[in-house]
Amino acid sequence: MRAEFKRHTLKFKTPAGTSRGVYETKDSWLIKLFENDKLGVGECSLLKDLSIDDRPDFEDKINQIIIQINNGSFNFDDPLFDFPAIKFGLETAMLDLKNSGGGIIFPSSFTRGETSIVTNGLIWMGTPEYMQQQITEKLDKGFSCIKLKIGSLDWATERSLIEAMRKQFSASELTIRVDANGAYSPKKALSVLRDLSKLQVHSIEQPIRARQWGEMASLCKQSSVPIALDEELIGIFPFSKKKELLELIKPHYIILKPGLLGGFAASDEWIGLAEKMNIGWWVTSALESNIGLNAIAQWTATKNNPLPQGLGTGMLFENNFESRLKLEGEKLIYTIQQTPKGESPPNPLKGEKSPLGDLGVDFFFQKTSGSTGKPKTIKLKESAMIASARKTLNFFNLKKGDTALLCLPANYIAGKMMIVRALVGGLNLLEIEPKGTPKIPDQIIHFAAMVPMQVKNLIDSGYDFANIKNLIIGGAKVNFKLCQEIKKLPCAVYATYGMTETYSHIALQRLNGSNHDNSFKLLEGFVISTNEKGCLVIDAPEFSDQPIVTTDLVEIISPNEFRLLGRADNVINSGGIKILPEELEAIISKQLNTECLVVPVPDDKLGQKAILVLEKASHYKNIDLQAINLHFEKHKIPKAVYYIDLFPRNKSMKIDRKKTIDLVMMKI
């Protein structure tokens, strides 16, 4: 084996500000290992005033090691505790060499271009205007997690930037992290933490300087904002010392920078300890060039950590190296060369145990419906999809060889989950065109999923559902009229409650049969509660690291049962009285046996008043509101009836409440 090294000074396109100062250039050293016709490359990267090996003899140490490699006297097992950056560079170069060079350090589905890594959008310190510009750019690109460097401006200014983001996006829509880089005293940190708690910030990295273990432990115990250790880990190498640190401070998270911690094996040691202590973690780069960043990204991808990672593509530098890493919005992907014509593409199942190994990378990205906030694109976790599938398979006692019907579009979560259930359970997947009136084959179907419109159209067409054993209905509420028709069907029919964030349904309501329900019952593994507004909060550790806060108002009947009341954003405030339109609609539609909406209109005295909206075709022209609303408190009775030609509907044939309100407002 032969070795050589070369120094490379990276130049920042725009000075990068942290609480430790402003970076304009940064030095890296590339180590090259040669064996036969193979080349392995690794990077030794330093951060001024942070790396423990930022010392005058750093380059001399690299030169000494290169000489030893070339004369065969170097021991690659040397941990090099005093020079973690060199250890990282050597480890990377050896792995590259082992995998025949070419930059593949950790072969995986990521390096095959099949999966991606969700990243946070990093906001560098600077003037308030510059920081706001960065925030706007990241949000426009679709980042769902923003990490803000704090500590260089006055706290009031930095707080106002976070407040502006939080006013625009709730905590369920946008995750906000902050990184103080040890900027505060323990006393000031407590004050900052109280403010951050009010702003529902996800976490703060290193609020005080490292090596204040007692003070940091006290902060972790007192703070309602999770604290992540970053600089605190640097320079801690013996296993016993790592264990002592985590046991004393008890942080909520640790941040892993392999280039500063002594490489991947050393970082794996941190992960093992953290996971045993239920401490979360994620990975960030330390301003490496694309050589080091490529290795870190590949290693990170093998960990399947669902949290957004602190990685990028080295676009900060003017003179970086060519890279296959590419950011698409918040997703970091590894671009690969197209398979030459006539050759077979790599087998995505090779070396994979997952039943989902042959699904392309696009399958695992999904746009949410907006049930829990502003619609956004999220990366679906393979483990969560499998867990969701198993819950459904178990509930319906579906066995290998049973037939599942796919009549929903495969680009939506409902269709994707039907595919996943088939793969996980070994089901025979029967795929038909996802039309409004599906053409159901004449054979036994053990499990099917449809939207209300499809069920209604099939009933109207005369289909008897005799060949379907179990049917779930989702995507829209099942109205009273359709509910009455469903009661006559021979198969078991369930309404579903769920969303993209919970990977399909978390609860089911039986709509027919002698054991039909008036409420939703949870599948196993979910815990529910309500917040101060009465909205459903879902604790689902397999699917989300944080509780999922919905805008659905519910009544919790028991730990595994709840009744859906309506949506918080539909509540009508009439003279200080809060009216749930869905509650009124359920009673009125049952009495009139027709669809209806209760919507708000302006009122000089009450601010808003509720009115009942019906289609003209409903044949109810002279309604005595007092007579049909005996179940309501007097002040909740709609003040008037309004007729429209037809209710506007969405693609699932669900009445579009917003468009209905717009139609009413145009004519009153």
Summary of the structure (lengths in Angstrom):
residues: 668
radius of gyration: 29.3
end to end distance: 84.7
largest distance: 100.5
contacts: 2144
relative contact order: 0.07
helix: 31%
strand: 27%
